[in-house]
Amino acid sequence: MTEARLIIAASARDADLYYASRFRAPDPFPFFQVGRERVIIVSDLELGRARSQAAVETVLPLRTYEDRAKGRVPQPTMLDAVEEALRERGIGRLLVPGSFPAEYVDKLRDRGFTLQVKEGIFFEERLTKSEAEVAWITEALRVAEEAMGIAIQAIREAEIRGHALYRAGAPLTSEAVRRLIHHLLLDRDCIADHTIVAGGEHGSDPHHEGTGPLPAHAPLVIDIFPRSTRTHYFGDLTRTVLRGRASTRVRQMYTAVLQAQEQAFSLIRDGADGAAIHQEVTALFEGLGFSTGEANGRMQGFFHGTGHGLGLEIHEPPRIGKRGAILRSGNVVTVEPGLYYPGDGGVRIEDVVVVTDTGCRNLTTFPKVLEV
């Protein structure tokens, strides 16, 4: 009995399916791989495009296999067509991803197929990036850097009135800076969701996107993670800047975060344990007097991971955090330590690196300056 890998998903949302097929579609379609043959089954609507664009050995028309299934069922479904294609190749054992729809699992088992569910990344090889993939990530990162430059220039041009920033006679808001970022990204064939422009107290919550007027003399956390609409790979970049004069406390936080990032850079290499790296970063912050814990119902200090994998997903393995993972040459990961304290705000600095045999190579070129 032959074994195959099987995915049924929309490749526009499923990174494993897009990686395997290099065919992007908004609606679910079946993919299976038996030996070295990669097969997709698509509707008439997608057939021509799939045959010209998909990086697979075989493209099958859904209609043909639905017609074959009519001998068994009067109104065949996609799953009936999949069954026909699998039986045609003598496939009886299937390896499916953890995201595989439960309704398909039950029906395939009822029809005599043996299924094994693979947790985590379905195609683990996609975590080791090729030179082309590193180039695609770098392209998206350069767009993020360009957008960061536009955002920081707007902040630099802002007039300080008391504790507020004004630009063109009106308060400069998180929303206004985010629009500048998104317009630039669209012009460069990139899109982004949840872009962070968080000032003051908003910045003390790592994933607060930021709303309303931006404060002067307070740190502003800007996190931009665009996805290329051409290659579908992500870039990721965070900088913390301040218009006005930083307090001694904020300067100390910024210096500590820079030190922590450099510490992580020095530890990243093939075979390194992400959990051990994160532990070293945490210990550095503690040693500098920046404690982490809950206060008044909120976490403060350093309470997220040091980094994460980057590629077709914005957050993918390997992780550099409490759970960690063994880093391998060719992994692309972010390095983004941060400190967050109500009353002071937040400071986060994020670069993207490629893991090498002896260390890491930083893909990020954007400068790190607090006061602008």
C-alpha positions in Angstrom: 0.0 0.0 0.0 1.5 3.3 -1.1 1.8 6.3 1.2 1.3 10.0 0.3 1.3 13.4 1.9 -2.1 15.1 1.5 -3.2 18.7 2.1 -6.6 20.2 1.3 -6.4 24.0 1.9 -6.3 27.4 0.3 -2.7 28.1 -0.5 -3.3 31.9 -0.1 -3.5 31.1 3.6 -1.6 27.9 4.0 2.2 28.4 3.9 3.0 24.7 3.6 0.7 24.3 0.6 2.1 27.3 -1.1 5.7 26.2 -0.4 4.9 22.7 -1.9 3.0 23.9 -5.0 4.2 27.5 -5.5 0.6 28.1 -6.7 -1.4 30.7 -4.8 -5.2 30.3 -4.8 -7.9 31.8 -2.5 -10.1 28.6 -2.4 -9.2 25.2 -1.1 -7.7 22.6 -3.5 -6.1 19.2 -2.9 -2.4 18.5 -3.1 -0.7 15.2 -2.6 2.8 13.9 -3.0 3.7 10.3 -3.6 7.4 9.7 -4.0 8.8 12.7 -5.9 5.5 13.4 -7.8 3.6 16.4 -6.5 0.0 16.6 -7.7 -2.6 19.2 -7.4 -6.3 18.9 -8.4 -8.0 22.1 -9.5 -11.2 23.4 -10.9 -11.7 24.5 -14.5 -11.5 28.1 -13.2 -7.9 27.6 -12.1 -6.7 24.9 -14.5 -4.9 27.1 -17.1 -3.2 29.2 -14.4 -2.2 26.2 -12.4 -0.6 24.5 -15.5 1.5 27.6 -16.2 2.4 28.6 -12.7 2.4 25.7 -10.3 5.8 24.1 -9.5 4.4 20.6 -9.4 4.8 17.6 -11.7 1.1 16.9 -12.3 -2.0 19.1 -12.5 -5.3 17.2 -12.6 -8.7 18.6 -13.6 -11.2 18.3 -10.7 -14.0 17.8 -13.1 -12.5 14.6 -14.5 -12.3 12.9 -11.1 -15.7 14.2 -10.1 -17.1 12.5 -13.2 -15.4 9.3 -12.4 -16.9 9.4 -8.9 -20.4 9.6 -10.3 -20.4 5.8 -10.5 -20.4 5.7 -6.7 -22.2 8.9 -5.7 -24.8 11.0 -7.5 -23.3 14.4 -6.6 -19.6 14.0 -6.1 -17.7 16.4 -3.8 -14.0 17.5 -3.9 -13.2 14.7 -1.4 -14.8 12.1 -3.8 -12.5 13.4 -6.5 -9.5 13.1 -4.2 -10.4 9.6 -3.4 -10.5 8.7 -7.1 -7.1 10.2 -7.7 -5.6 8.5 -4.7 -7.0 5.1 -5.6 -5.8 5.5 -9.2 -2.2 5.5 -7.8 -2.8 2.8 -5.3 -2.5 5.1 -2.3 -3.9 3.9 1.0 -1.8 5.6 3.7 -1.9 9.3 4.1 0.2 11.8 6.2 -1.8 14.9 6.8 -1.1 18.2 8.6 -2.5 19.1 12.0 -4.7 21.7 10.3 -6.3 19.1 8.1 -10.2 19.4 8.4 -11.6 16.9 10.9 -14.6 16.2 8.6 -12.1 14.9 5.9 -10.2 12.8 8.4 -13.3 10.9 9.5 -14.6 10.4 6.0 -11.3 9.2 4.6 -10.9 6.7 7.5 -14.4 5.5 6.9 -13.5 4.8 3.3 -10.5 2.7 4.3 -7.6 5.1 4.2 -5.0 5.0 7.0 -4.3 8.5 8.2 -1.4 9.8 10.4 -1.5 13.4 11.5 1.8 15.4 11.5 2.0 18.2 14.1 3.8 21.4 13.4 5.3 22.4 10.1 4.3 19.9 7.5 7.3 20.5 5.2 10.1 21.1 7.7 12.6 21.7 4.9 11.0 25.1 4.4 12.6 26.3 7.6 16.0 26.1 6.0 16.0 28.9 3.5 17.5 28.7 0.1 19.5 31.6 -1.3 16.5 32.7 -3.3 14.3 32.7 -0.2 16.8 34.8 1.8 16.8 37.2 -1.1 13.0 37.4 -1.1 13.0 38.0 2.7 15.7 40.7 2.2 13.6 42.4 -0.5 10.6 42.6 1.9 12.9 43.8 4.7 14.3 46.6 2.5 10.7 47.8 1.8 10.1 47.7 5.6 13.2 49.8 6.1 12.0 52.3 3.5 8.7 52.6 5.2 10.5 53.0 8.6 12.4 55.9 7.1 9.2 57.6 6.0 7.6 57.1 9.5 10.6 58.4 11.4 11.0 61.4 9.1 7.4 62.4 9.8 8.2 62.1 13.5 11.4 64.1 13.1 9.6 66.9 11.3 7.0 67.1 14.0 6.8 70.2 16.2 6.9 69.7 19.9 4.1 71.6 21.8 4.3 70.8 25.4 4.1 67.0 25.6 2.5 66.5 22.2 3.7 66.2 18.6 2.2 68.3 15.8 2.7 68.1 12.1 1.3 70.5 9.5 -0.6 72.2 12.3 -2.4 69.2 13.6 -1.6 66.5 16.2 0.5 63.8 14.8 -1.3 60.5 15.4 -0.5 56.8 15.3 -3.1 56.5 12.5 -1.4 59.2 10.4 2.0 57.6 10.6 0.5 54.2 9.9 -1.1 55.5 6.7 2.3 56.8 5.5 3.8 53.4 6.1 1.0 51.5 4.4 0.9 53.9 1.4 4.6 53.2 0.8 4.2 49.5 1.2 1.4 49.4 -1.4 3.6 51.4 -3.8 6.2 48.7 -3.4 3.8 45.8 -3.9 3.7 44.8 -0.3 0.9 44.6 2.3 0.8 44.7 6.0 -1.7 44.1 8.8 -1.4 45.2 12.5 1.4 47.6 11.9 2.5 49.1 15.2 3.0 52.8 15.9 2.6 52.9 19.6 3.6 55.9 21.8 3.9 56.3 25.5 1.7 54.0 27.5 0.5 52.2 24.4 4.1 51.2 23.8 4.3 49.4 27.2 1.9 46.7 25.7 4.1 44.9 23.1 1.2 44.3 20.6 -0.8 47.5 21.0 -1.0 48.9 17.5 -1.3 52.5 18.9 -4.1 55.0 18.6 -4.5 58.8 18.8 -1.9 61.6 19.2 1.7 60.6 19.6 3.5 62.1 22.7 6.7 64.0 22.8 9.6 63.1 25.1 8.3 59.4 25.2 9.4 56.3 23.3 7.5 55.4 20.1 7.6 51.8 19.1 7.3 51.2 15.4 7.0 47.6 14.1 6.5 47.0 10.4 6.2 43.5 9.0 5.2 43.6 5.3 4.5 40.7 3.0 5.5 40.9 -0.6 2.5 40.4 -3.0 5.0 39.0 -5.5 7.0 36.5 -3.6 4.7 36.2 -0.5 7.7 36.3 1.9 7.8 38.6 4.9 10.2 41.2 6.2 10.1 42.3 9.9 11.6 45.4 11.5 11.1 47.3 14.8 12.7 50.5 15.9 12.0 52.7 19.0 12.4 56.4 18.5 11.7 59.5 20.6 11.0 63.1 19.5 12.2 65.4 22.3 14.3 64.6 25.3 14.5 61.1 26.7 14.4 60.5 30.4 17.3 58.8 32.1 15.2 55.7 32.7 14.2 55.5 29.0 17.9 55.9 27.9 18.9 53.1 30.3 16.1 50.9 28.8 17.2 51.6 25.3 20.9 50.8 26.1 19.9 47.6 27.8 17.8 46.5 24.8 20.8 47.2 22.5 23.1 45.2 24.8 20.6 42.3 24.9 20.3 42.2 21.1 24.1 42.1 20.7 24.2 39.3 23.3 21.7 37.3 21.2 23.7 37.9 18.0 26.8 36.6 19.7 25.1 33.3 20.7 23.2 32.5 17.5 24.8 29.8 15.4 24.1 26.4 13.9 23.3 24.0 16.8 22.5 26.7 19.3 19.5 26.2 21.6 16.9 29.0 21.3 15.8 28.5 24.9 19.4 28.9 26.1 19.8 32.1 24.1 16.6 33.5 25.5 17.7 32.6 29.0 20.9 34.6 28.5 19.0 37.6 27.3 16.6 37.4 30.3 19.6 37.1 32.7 21.2 40.1 31.1 18.2 42.3 31.7 17.9 41.0 35.3 21.5 41.8 35.9 21.0 45.3 34.7 18.2 45.8 37.1 15.3 45.4 34.7 13.1 42.8 36.4 10.2 41.0 34.9 6.9 40.1 36.6 3.3 41.1 37.2 2.5 44.4 38.8 -1.0 45.8 39.2 -2.5 43.1 37.1 -0.1 43.7 34.1 3.2 42.0 33.1 6.2 44.3 32.9 9.8 43.9 31.9 10.8 41.4 29.2 7.9 39.0 28.7 8.0 37.8 25.1 10.4 35.7 23.1 13.7 36.9 21.9 12.9 36.0 18.3 11.1 33.8 15.9 11.5 32.2 12.4 10.5 34.3 9.4 9.5 33.3 5.9 6.2 32.6 4.3 4.7 33.2 7.8 5.4 36.1 10.0 5.8 33.8 13.0 7.2 30.3 12.2 9.7 28.0 13.8 12.4 28.0 15.1 11.6 30.0 18.2 14.1 31.8 20.4 12.1 31.8 23.6 11.2 29.8 26.7 10.4 26.7 24.7 13.1 27.2 22.2 14.4 25.0 19.4 17.7 24.0 18.0 18.9 26.6 15.4 20.2 25.3 12.1 22.3 27.0 9.4 19.9 28.5 6.9 17.2 29.4 9.4 16.1 33.1 9.2 15.1 34.5 12.6 14.2 37.8 14.1 16.1 39.1 17.1 13.8 41.5 19.1 14.4 41.9 22.8 12.3 44.6 24.5 11.5 46.2 27.8 8.0 47.4 28.8 7.0 49.3 31.9 3.8 51.3 32.6 4.8 54.9 33.2 7.9 54.6 31.0 6.6 53.0 27.9 8.2 50.4 25.8 11.5 49.9 23.9 11.9 47.2 21.3 14.6 46.8 18.6 14.3 44.1 16.0 16.6 42.9 13.2 16.5 39.8 11.0 19.4 37.4 10.7 20.4 34.3 8.8 21.9 31.5 11.0 25.3 30.3 9.7 27.6 27.5 10.8 29.7 29.9 12.9 27.3 32.7 13.8 24.7 34.8 12.1 24.5 37.3 9.2 22.4 40.4 9.8 20.1 41.2 6.9 19.0 44.5 8.5 20.7 47.8 7.6 18.4 50.4 9.2 20.2 52.5 11.9 19.4 52.4 15.6 18.9 55.8 17.1 16.7 56.8 20.0 16.3 60.6 19.8 15.3 61.9 16.4 
